[in-house]
Amino acid sequence: MRNRGLLAATAAALLWAIPTANAAQPAYPDKPIRLVIGSAAGSGPDIISRVMGERLARAWGQRIVVDARPGVAGAISAELVARSAADGYTWMMLTSQLLVATSLYPDLKFNLAKDFASISLIGTTPFVLVVNPQVPAKSVAELIQLAKKTPLRYGSAGTGASEHLCGFLLTQLTGTEMLHVPYKGVTQALADTMAKEVHLTYAVVAAALPMIQPGRLRALGVTSRKRSAMLPDVPSISETVPGYDIFGWYSLVAPSGTPQDVLAKVSAEVMKAVKEPEFAEQLKGLGIELVGSSRSELDAFRSEQTKRISALVKASGVDLK
């Protein structure tokens, strides 16, 4: 009887202990989250990350700290995140430029397909083809005809940069030749287009708009299939060149192995934030087409973009090894 009473008391204590232990489990997140970006402060990814961070901090009561680690087109930040603990407290802003970098540098110490779990595709942004106003071409069709009889030079933010691939894709699909002139950033490429050092260049719409509006540059076409809301009267290049489609994009990922429930919670909150008018208003100046995809949609998008960009880099012949 005495032993039976002891067993009953022990069982009762265990039953009480189980819900107590569960209640002690802290709800995610219970500490600040680090969001790593591969570009400098003030860049598009930085602005998006801070706006998103502020929105999620209000929802969860925890800070999202933006950690800028620029270098090698975002590869330095990706390597850091790939080595981080998969506990939900480290995220990365994965951009289209990093995808280009992985095609150019095959010896990187991470694998984009295997080392990162998708959270959400935040949005996309087109580039715009701009020419010096003295270039005698007022449409993409006229530019193509001009390129077939006159040597043209196009600038970009650097060899292998997205803007470089924008120019290469146009020559590939139209059978034209243009001399690529790489710069150390799109700002200098735009400046030299205005100075007539090169005939044309490509840039994200937000960067080129201050030169387009006063007429210092002429916009001929945007690089995505859909026209840009910031340049509604400028046609997409694909309206003249079927199959032309290239654009920048911004997505949120975490190290592979991050708990599924954590990924689901973050994804749901990001999707909710992206659909809020206040969020769109804060990013209006960047010319972003907001998406707010599910995790599976981002998986499919990353796979498709990897195939397209890898094939384009290979066809361009760029080799930075």
N, C-alpha and C positions, 0 to 999 in steps of 0.2 A: 504493500500500500504506500509505503513511504517512497519507494522508487517510482511508482506510478504517478504520485503527486509531483515529484521532481521533474519527470518527463513532461507532464502537462504544463508546468510553470515555464519550462524551457521553450516548449512549442509556442506558448502564448507570447513570450518575449521575442521570439523570432518573427512572429506575425506582425508585431508592432514595429520591429526593426526594419522590415522591408519597405513599407511606405515612407518611413523616416529617411532611409538612405536615398530613395528616389527623389524625395522632396529636396534633399541636399544637393542634387545635381544642378549646377548653374545653367540657366537658359542661355543659349547662344544668341548674340555675343555677350560675353561678360568682361571683355577688356578691349582696348583699342585695336583696330585692324590696320594693317599696312597695305597700301595700294601702290605698287611699284610701276613706274612708267619709264619708257626708254628714250624720252626726249626732254628737252630743257624746260625750265619754268617759263610760262607764258605761251607755250605751244598749244596746239589744238588738243592733244591728249591730256595735257596738264589742266586746261580749262574744263574739259569734260569731266575729268577725274575729280576735280574740286567741287564742281556743281553736284555731281552724283554723290560725293562723299558727304556734303552738307545735307543733302536730302535723306540719305540713309542714317546719318547721325541723329537727325530729328526723330526718325521712326524708331530707332533702337536705343537711343541714349548713350551711344558709344562713339568715340571719335574714329574717323577714317583718316589716317595720316598718309598724305601723298608723298612718296619717296622717289624723287627724280634721279635716275641712273642712266644718263645719256651715254651713247657710245656704240659704234659698230651697228648703226641703224636699229638699236634696241636689243642687240644680242647680249650685251652686258647685263641688262635688267632681266632678260629671260633666263640666263644661266643662274643668276641669283635666286630667282623664284623657283626654278626647277630643283634647287638644292634645299629649299625651305621646307619646314615641317608642314605636312599636309593636314593641318588642324583647323583650317578655315580662317586663320588670322593673317594670311598673306594672299593677296590677289595681284593680278597683273593686267594692265591695259595692253592687250594684244592688238597690234595694228597691221594694216596691209604692208607697211614698209618692212616690218620684221619678217613677214612672209617672203618678201623679195630677198632680204638678207640671208635667209636660210638656203635660198637657191644659189646665192653667190658664194657662200662660205660653207661648204659641205662638212668641214671639220669642226663645227661648233660642238660644244659639250652639252648639248641638249637636243631633244627631238620634239618638235612642235606637236606632232600627232600623238606621241606617247606620253609626254611629260606634263601635259596641261589638260585639265578638265574644263569643259565649256560651262559658262554661266549664262551669258546673253550677248547677242549682237546689239550694241547700243545704237549705231547708226552708220550711214555711209555719206560720203561727200565726193562730188565730181571734181575734176580738174577742168580748167578752161584753156582753150587754145587762143592765144593773143598774138597779134602782129603789130609791128610798128605802123602807124597810120599812113606812112609813105609807101608801104608795100602795096602794089597795085592789085590787091585781091580783097574783095569784100564778102567772100563766102568761102566755104571749104572747097566747093567745086572749083572756084577760080584759083584757089591756092594750089590745088592738085595740078591744074593745067599749067600754072606758072612754074611749079617745081619740075615739070617735064621738059621745060625749055630753058630754065634759069637756075644756076646753082644757088640753093638756099641753105642757110645755117639756122639751126634751132638750138636754143640753150636749155639747160636743165639744172636741177639742184645737185647734180653729180652723176658720175658714171654708175649705172645700176639703180639710180633713184627711180621712183615711180614716174616722175616727169620724163625721164629718159625713155622708159618703156612706153609712155603715151606716144612719144614721137616715133619710136621704132614701129609700134603697131600700125600707125598711119602709113608709113612707108611700105610696110609689109603687105598691107591690104590693098594699096593703090599702085604698087609697082613703081614707086618713085624713089629717088635718092635725095637725102638731105644730110648735110654734115652736122654731126652732133658736137656741141660745144659744152662741156661740163663746167659747172661753177661750184663753189663751196656754199651752196645754199640758194634758194629760189629768189631771195631778195636781190642778189647781184645779177641773176639771170634776167629778172624783170627790168632792172636798171639798164642793163646793156641792150635789151630789146628797145627800150625808149631811146637809147643813145645810138641806135642803128649799128651796133657792133654785131648783133645777130638779127635775123629777120623776124623770128618768132620764138615763143617759148610756151611752156605749160605751167600752170600754177593752180593751187586750190582757189576756188572762187573768192573766198574771203580775202586772200592775199592780193589778188589782182584787181578786185573791185575798186579800190581807191585810185587806180590808174585808168581804169576803164571809164568810170563815170565822168571825169573831166576831159576825156578824149585823148589822153596821152598814150593809150593803147586801144586797139580795136579788137573786140571779142568776135571770133568767127564760129566757135562751137564748143559745147561742153562734151566731156568725154563719156558720160554715162548715157544709157539709152533714154533715160527720163530727163527732161529739161530741169534746170535749177530754178527754184523759187526766187533766188536772188537775181537771176538773169532770165526772166520768163520769155523775153523776146529773142534770146539767142538759141538757135536750134542745137539739137544734139548732133554730134558728128555722124552718128549712125543713120541720121536722116538722109545723108549723102553717101556714106560708106557703110553698107550693110555689114553687120557683124562686129562693128567697132563698139567696144564697151570695156572701159577700164575706169576704176574709181578707187578712192581711198575708203577705209572703213575702220571702225573702232569697236572692239569687243572686250568683254571681261572674262578672265579665266582664273583658275586656281591650280595649284600643284595637283597632279594625279594622285589619287588616294584620299583626297579630301572627302569626309563623310557625305554620303548621298543626301541625308536630311539637311545638312548645312548648305550644300549646293542648291538644293531645291528652295530653301528659304531665301537665299540671296537672290536667286534667279527670279523668284516671284516678286520680290520687293523692287528689283531693278525694272522688271516689266511694268509694274504699277507706276513707278516714278516716271518712266519715259513717256507714258500716256497723259501725264498731268500738264495742263497748259502752262503753269509756272515754269516747269522744267524746260519746255520748248522755248519759252520766251527768253530764258537765261542763255540759251545756246543759239539764239536766232542769228547773231552776228557771225557765226562760224559756217553758215550755209549747210548745216547737216540735215540729211533726211533721216529722221528718227525711226528706228525699227522696234527695238525692245523684243527680241526673239526669245523663244523657248530654248532650253539647252539642246534638245535634239535638232532644232532648226539651225542652231549655230554649228553643231557637229557637221551637218550636211553642207552648210555654207563654207566652212573651213576646208572640207575635203574638195569641194568644187573649185574654190579659189586656189588651193595648192596646186592642183593639176593645171589650171590655166596659167598661173604665174610662172610655174616651173617650166612649162613648155615655152612661154614667151621669153624668159631669160635665156634658155638654151638656144632658141632661134636667133636671139640678138647677138650671140657670140661673146657676150661679156664674160670675162674671166678675171677675177680679182685675186686668185690664189697665188 
